[in-house]
Amino acid sequence: MAVVPGHDILKIGAILGLLDAMIQVQPAGVDLTVGEVYRFRGRGLLGFSNSSRALPDVEKLEFDGNGRLSLEMGAYRIRYNEVVRVPSDCIAIGLPRSSLMRMGATVISALWDPGYEGRGEGLLIVENPHGIVLEKNARVVQLIFIRLESKPTSKYRGAYMLEGLGPT
């Protein structure tokens, strides 16, 4: 396995809709930016099969007139601006940017499977007891792509395929 350099990620069309490639493309990945933030309004259900899964209700939070959002301690669901297309010979992993961690927050991301396409989501955790201020389009995650040693026998076919690409 090998990490795909940031400039090569753009060449293979794995990320679309960058706000500023000069800023977002990193040596070993590409920064994803915050498009939307949601507050959880209920609890979810997760079982063994997809039929025993229910996502919690969420409320979309609005950025103020200056494009800022004050967030208290807690967990928030975020949707990224960029469309990600994971090539069939790669996986992607999202890691929090260090500036976010240095202010007492982080983003948790799941593995992005070969063949996934969509405008993904992450879990923003604010641990700073004073909260944080988040600007719209802030770079919060660096997505790295890892090329597999051999092609997988199948590509992603899960429930989140093409998420965030339709009307919100």
C-alpha positions in Angstrom: 0.0 0.0 0.0 1.1 3.5 -0.7 -0.2 7.0 0.1 -1.2 9.0 -3.0 0.3 12.5 -3.0 -2.1 15.4 -2.9 -1.4 16.6 -6.4 -2.0 13.1 -7.8 -5.4 13.0 -6.0 -6.6 15.9 -8.2 -5.1 14.3 -11.4 -7.2 11.2 -10.9 -10.4 13.2 -10.2 -10.9 11.8 -6.7 -12.1 15.2 -5.2 -14.3 17.7 -7.0 -15.4 21.2 -6.0 -12.3 22.4 -4.2 -12.7 26.0 -3.0 -9.0 26.8 -3.5 -6.6 24.0 -4.6 -3.6 26.1 -3.8 -4.6 26.0 -0.1 -6.4 22.6 0.1 -3.9 20.3 -1.7 -1.3 19.0 0.8 1.8 16.9 0.2 0.0 13.7 1.3 -3.7 14.5 0.9 -6.4 17.1 0.4 -8.2 19.3 3.0 -12.0 19.0 3.2 -14.0 22.0 4.3 -17.2 22.4 6.3 -20.3 23.1 4.3 -23.0 22.3 6.9 -23.2 21.7 10.6 -26.0 19.7 12.3 -27.0 19.3 16.0 -28.3 15.9 17.1 -31.9 16.0 18.2 -32.4 12.3 19.1 -30.7 9.0 19.4 -29.9 6.5 16.8 -30.1 2.7 16.5 -27.4 0.5 15.1 -27.7 -3.3 14.9 -25.9 -6.1 13.0 -27.9 -5.7 9.7 -28.7 -2.6 7.7 -32.4 -3.1 8.5 -31.7 -2.4 12.2 -30.2 1.0 11.6 -32.0 4.3 12.3 -30.1 7.6 12.2 -31.0 10.3 14.8 -32.9 13.4 13.9 -30.7 16.4 13.4 -31.2 20.2 13.2 -29.2 22.2 10.7 -27.4 25.1 12.3 -27.0 28.4 10.5 -23.8 30.4 10.2 -24.2 34.1 11.3 -23.9 37.0 8.9 -20.1 36.9 9.2 -20.1 33.2 8.2 -19.3 32.0 11.8 -20.9 29.5 14.1 -20.3 29.4 17.9 -20.3 25.8 19.0 -20.6 24.6 22.6 -19.1 21.4 24.0 -20.7 18.4 22.3 -21.0 16.3 19.2 -22.1 17.7 15.8 -22.5 16.1 12.4 -20.8 18.0 9.6 -21.1 17.7 5.8 -18.2 18.6 3.7 -18.3 20.9 0.6 -16.2 18.7 -1.6 -17.5 15.7 -3.6 -15.2 12.6 -3.0 -14.8 9.8 -5.5 -12.7 7.0 -4.1 -11.0 5.1 -7.0 -11.6 1.4 -7.1 -8.0 0.7 -6.2 -7.9 3.0 -3.2 -9.3 3.6 0.3 -9.5 7.1 1.9 -9.0 8.0 5.5 -10.0 11.4 7.0 -7.7 12.8 9.8 -8.4 16.0 11.8 -6.3 19.0 11.0 -3.9 19.8 13.9 -5.2 23.3 14.4 -8.6 21.9 15.2 -7.1 19.6 17.8 -5.1 22.5 19.3 -8.3 24.4 20.1 -9.9 21.4 21.8 -11.9 19.8 19.0 -11.5 17.0 16.5 -13.3 15.3 13.7 -13.9 11.6 13.6 -14.2 9.9 10.2 -14.9 6.4 9.1 -13.0 4.5 6.3 -14.0 5.6 2.8 -14.3 2.4 0.7 -13.2 1.8 -2.9 -15.9 3.1 -5.2 -17.6 5.5 -2.7 -18.9 8.7 -4.2 -20.6 11.5 -2.4 -20.4 14.6 -0.3 -19.4 12.9 2.9 -20.0 13.6 6.6 -17.9 13.6 9.8 -18.4 13.8 13.5 -17.1 17.1 15.0 -16.4 16.7 18.7 -15.9 19.9 20.7 -14.2 19.1 24.0 -13.0 22.7 24.8 -15.2 23.7 27.8 -15.3 27.3 26.3 -16.5 26.0 22.9 -15.1 27.0 19.5 -16.0 29.3 16.7 -16.1 27.7 13.3 -16.1 29.6 10.1 -18.0 28.3 7.0 -15.6 26.6 4.7 -13.0 26.0 7.4 -10.6 23.2 6.6 -11.2 20.6 9.2 -10.0 17.2 7.8 -7.2 16.1 5.6 -8.3 13.2 3.4 -5.6 10.8 2.5 -5.9 8.2 -0.2 -4.1 4.8 0.1 -3.6 2.7 -3.0 -4.3 -1.0 -2.4 -1.8 -3.7 -3.3 -4.5 -5.4 -5.4 -8.0 -4.5 -6.5 -10.8 -5.5 -4.2 -13.3 -8.0 -5.3 -16.1 -5.4 -5.1 -16.7 -1.7 -4.7 -18.8 0.2 -2.1 -22.5 -0.4 -2.5 -23.8 0.9 0.9 -26.6 3.2 1.9 -24.4 6.3 1.8 -23.4 6.0 -1.9 -24.1 9.4 -3.6 -24.9 11.0 -0.2 -25.2 14.7 -0.2 -25.4 15.0 -4.0 -29.1 15.6 -4.2 -31.4 18.2 -2.6 -30.7 18.9 1.1 
